[in-house]
């Protein structure tokens, strides 16, 4: 692969390139993670504040985790897809 390098150097170079690409991917997805996190907190507060019992509150917390799926489903349903 690399002339004059042994397998240790080849692995080191490969891992360095892989780490740089991983850092770039993490940095590019950070804003969407922040939006999802704020949405999760807001949905949890909404569902828990409207809960009438403990188990409805637990159900609300689970709904808060998967609220993007509901949003996409309703959006596609309203578009007729």
Protein Blocks (a to p, Z undefined) as FASTA:
>chain_A
ZZhiafklmmmmmmmmmmmmmmmmmmmmmmmmmmmmmmmmmmmmmmmmmpcbfklmmmmm
mmmmmmmmmmmmmmmmmnoZZ
